[in-house]
């Protein structure tokens, strides 16, 4: 199991289109993936779960994974966020 913290820096946060891109990327991995904000933790492969967190610009979240490709999954998802979703 691996967990890393990251701050959301794109203006619209992790909403709608960015959330969908996050979930699409997470779906490429076999590991279980989750996202935590404050005390709430959701499935990182669920768009409804991601949107329910209300992650805005400047929010710190924790991304975690457990499975065979956990390190690659977390690194790629953190990279996606740090690149402002390739915008």
Secondary structure, 3 states (H helix, E strand, C coil): CEEEEEECCCCCCCCHHHHHHHHHHHCCCCCEEEEEECCEEEECCCHHHHHHCCCCCCCEEEEEEECCCHHHHHHHHHHHHHCCCCC
